[in-house]
Structures are given as C-alpha cells and as structure tokens.
Amino acid sequence: MTQYVPFDALDAKSFLASKLPPLLSEGLSDGPVNTSPPAAPPQAERTVSPLEGSQALSSAVIPLLHLAQERYGYIDDALVPVLADLVNRSRAEIHGVVTFYHDFRRTPPAQMVVRICLAEACQAMGSDALATAAKQQCRTDFHHNSADEKYRLEPVYCFGNCACAPSVMIDDRLYGRADATKLAAWVKGAGTQPGMGRA
C-alpha cells in the first residue's frame, strides 16, 4: 500500500512550486519552451509579450496534478486555488481539468484499488461475472470506496492485456485470466502474487 503525505495547502504550494521549473525546462508545451529570453541585438530592445510563457505554464497543469496526487493520494479541493495561482490560470480551468480526467481522485483513496476491465474482449471472457463477484467481495460498487475505506472498485476499458482476458488490476499490479476465486486470493494476498497473467 502506498503511503501518502497528509494534504496541507502550504506544503502543496511549496511542493508544486519546487516542481514547476524542472517541468518547464523539460519543454512540456506543443512548441519550444524558452525559460530564458534570447540574447537581444546590441542596440535593439526586446519587446516581451504578456502571454509569453503562458503556454508552458498551461502545459504543466496535468503533470503537476499527477505529482500532487502521487504525494497526497488525491486532489484536495484546496489544491485548486493553489495550482491556479501557481500557473496563472483561473480556478475554473483547474477544476475543469481535475473533473474531466477520471484518473484524478477527488477524495482520499481506499487502502486497495481494484480495477476490473469491462472492454469487449474481457466481457467475452466473463468480466461481467467477475465484476459482480468483486462488488460482493469488496462490499462496494464501481466508483466508490467500501464503508471501511479498505477497497475501491473501478471499471476500466482496456488494460491492453486482451490475450489474458479477463484482466484485473489490484493497486498497480495487473492480473490476467481472472475469475472470482483467483480474484479473492489476489485481493487477500495483494502484493505477494505474480501479475501479468500468471496465476
């Protein structure tokens, strides 16, 4: 199980501010990012556009959100204004990014995340029955944590492991050729079972 740092807005501000310069120097925007102005001709003065660097800051939003989620386990609502100020964007724009992408969690994570593939190949091999068994075993439904915060169940639409369908992922470990019995064993011994289709 991953250990997260408890969310604190001041910590988030200093943490994300420390991560921004390296992201900008990696060139995240569609065009070239220049963090230092080019040398001006000897007699000419360089005119600086107020929008210069804006594209680079915008392109850092998603990587910064991923870094924050890796650190805190989720995107706290209090992080939105911190990030908006840091990248010079509105709170609405940052909120829109957080709510648009399903990989960003807005609540603290459960101790274990169980993802069931529901794409066509896995459905053909029994993932619907597997999903029903997972809901019973984890005592929750898709997109929710169990009452004891031990499990979170998420649907996924393809892990790219179709040859070993049906597939499940427990935390960050992928399993193939899953059934209800194997799933129960994998969940019980998460972290000790081989992944990637071996049972």
BELFENHU-V325782 format. One record per residue. D_CENTER is the distance of its C-alpha to the mean C-alpha in Angstrom with 1 decimal. Layout:
D_CENTER  D_CENTER
//
This chain:
15.8  13.6  15.4  13.8  15.9  17.2  16.2  19.0  19.3  21.7  19.6  16.5  19.0  20.5  17.3  15.8  19.3  19.7  16.7  17.9  21.0  19.7  17.1  20.0  22.3  20.1  20.8  17.7  19.8  21.5  24.7  25.8  24.8  27.7  27.1  30.9  33.5  35.8  39.3  41.6  45.0  47.7  49.2  46.4  44.0  40.4  39.1  35.5  33.6  31.8  28.8  28.7  25.3  23.8  22.0  20.7  19.3  17.7  16.0  14.5  12.6  9.3  9.5  10.6  7.9  5.5  8.7  9.3  6.5  7.7  11.1  11.4  9.1  8.4  9.5  13.2  15.5  17.5  14.9  15.4  19.0  18.4  16.1  18.4  21.4  19.9  19.3  22.2  20.6  21.3  19.4  19.4  17.7  14.8  14.7  15.0  11.9  9.8  11.7  11.9  8.4  7.9  4.1  4.8  7.2  10.5  12.4  12.6  11.4  14.2  15.7  14.9  12.4  14.6  13.5  16.6  17.2  19.3  20.1  23.8  24.5  23.0  24.8  28.0  27.7  27.2  23.5  24.8  27.0  24.2  22.0  25.1  25.6  22.1  22.4  25.7  24.7  21.6  23.6  21.0  20.0  16.9  14.3  16.1  16.5  20.0  22.6  22.6  18.8  19.0  17.2  14.5  15.1  12.9  14.5  13.3  15.5  16.1  15.0  17.8  19.8  22.5  25.4  24.5  23.8  22.9  19.6  17.4  14.5  14.9  12.1  11.6  15.2  16.4  19.8  22.2  25.4  24.3  26.6  26.9  28.8  26.5  23.5  25.4  26.3  22.8  21.4  24.4  24.1  20.4  20.1  23.7  23.7  23.4  20.6  20.7  23.5  25.9  27.1
//
